[in-house]
Amino acid sequence: MKKIKLSVAALLIASASFAQTTETNQCTATTKQNLQCKNTTKNISSLCGVHDPNHVSKKDLVTVICSGITKAGNNCKAKTKNTSGLCHNHKEN
């Protein structure tokens, strides 16, 4: 009985900590059938990618060669879709 209580407590703690780290909200838009959309979003606008008119998907972005310079002084050859034109090695956080 003690083992069951401990395992249930551990599960509750794990699920509570997981819920705090993921900050997703349900989309606030309605579908054509006048039901609330079931998609989740991390946007401030609280609209999913389907309903947000300003949403730009990764497939719509153009791949470019990074404009950064390596430590050796050569041009970086990595490809990126980042709008800054820099790959993950050269983009500032």
PAMAR-740649 format. One record per residue (C-alpha): residue in one letter; x, y, z. Coordinates in steps of 0.2 Angstrom, whole numbers, always signed. Example, Ala and Ser with C-alpha at 12.3 -4.5 7.8 and 13.67 -1.06 7.14 Angstrom:
BEGIN
<pt "A"; <+62; -22; +39>>
<pt "S"; <+68; -5; +36>>
This chain:
BEGIN
<pt "M"; <+0; +0; +0>>
<pt "K"; <+14; +12; +4>>
<pt "K"; <+22; +8; -13>>
<pt "I"; <+6; +13; -22>>
<pt "K"; <+4; +29; -12>>
<pt "L"; <+23; +34; -16>>
<pt "S"; <+21; +30; -34>>
<pt "V"; <+5; +40; -36>>
<pt "A"; <+13; +55; -26>>
<pt "A"; <+28; +54; -38>>
<pt "L"; <+16; +54; -53>>
<pt "L"; <+7; +69; -47>>
<pt "I"; <+23; +78; -44>>
<pt "A"; <+30; +74; -61>>
<pt "S"; <+14; +79; -70>>
<pt "A"; <+13; +95; -60>>
<pt "S"; <+30; +100; -64>>
<pt "F"; <+27; +96; -82>>
<pt "A"; <+12; +107; -83>>
<pt "Q"; <+22; +122; -76>>
<pt "T"; <+35; +121; -89>>
<pt "T"; <+24; +120; -105>>
<pt "E"; <+15; +136; -107>>
<pt "T"; <+3; +132; -121>>
<pt "N"; <-15; +138; -123>>
<pt "Q"; <-29; +132; -132>>
<pt "C"; <-33; +143; -148>>
<pt "T"; <-47; +155; -145>>
<pt "A"; <-54; +155; -163>>
<pt "T"; <-69; +146; -169>>
<pt "T"; <-71; +133; -183>>
<pt "K"; <-83; +133; -197>>
<pt "Q"; <-94; +122; -187>>
<pt "N"; <-95; +136; -174>>
<pt "L"; <-84; +126; -161>>
<pt "Q"; <-69; +131; -152>>
<pt "C"; <-53; +126; -161>>
<pt "K"; <-44; +112; -152>>
<pt "N"; <-26; +117; -158>>
<pt "T"; <-14; +123; -145>>
<pt "T"; <-3; +138; -146>>
<pt "K"; <+12; +147; -138>>
<pt "N"; <+8; +164; -146>>
<pt "I"; <+4; +179; -137>>
<pt "S"; <-11; +182; -149>>
<pt "S"; <-18; +165; -142>>
<pt "L"; <-22; +160; -160>>
<pt "C"; <-15; +144; -168>>
<pt "G"; <-6; +144; -185>>
<pt "V"; <-21; +140; -194>>
<pt "H"; <-31; +155; -188>>
<pt "D"; <-17; +168; -185>>
<pt "P"; <-17; +179; -201>>
<pt "N"; <+1; +184; -197>>
<pt "H"; <+8; +166; -195>>
<pt "V"; <+23; +162; -206>>
<pt "S"; <+27; +143; -207>>
<pt "K"; <+45; +137; -209>>
<pt "K"; <+41; +130; -226>>
<pt "D"; <+37; +148; -232>>
<pt "L"; <+54; +154; -227>>
<pt "V"; <+68; +154; -239>>
<pt "T"; <+84; +145; -235>>
<pt "V"; <+100; +156; -236>>
<pt "I"; <+119; +153; -233>>
<pt "C"; <+124; +160; -216>>
<pt "S"; <+132; +178; -217>>
<pt "G"; <+142; +175; -202>>
<pt "I"; <+161; +173; -201>>
<pt "T"; <+170; +158; -193>>
<pt "K"; <+184; +159; -180>>
<pt "A"; <+196; +155; -194>>
<pt "G"; <+190; +171; -204>>
<pt "N"; <+181; +162; -217>>
<pt "N"; <+163; +164; -222>>
<pt "C"; <+151; +152; -213>>
<pt "K"; <+144; +138; -225>>
<pt "A"; <+129; +133; -214>>
<pt "K"; <+111; +135; -221>>
<pt "T"; <+98; +144; -211>>
<pt "K"; <+80; +149; -212>>
<pt "N"; <+82; +162; -199>>
<pt "T"; <+76; +180; -204>>
<pt "S"; <+92; +187; -198>>
<pt "G"; <+102; +177; -210>>
<pt "L"; <+113; +170; -197>>
<pt "C"; <+114; +151; -192>>
<pt "H"; <+112; +145; -174>>
<pt "N"; <+131; +147; -171>>
<pt "H"; <+131; +165; -176>>
<pt "K"; <+114; +172; -170>>
<pt "E"; <+114; +181; -154>>
<pt "N"; <+102; +175; -141>>
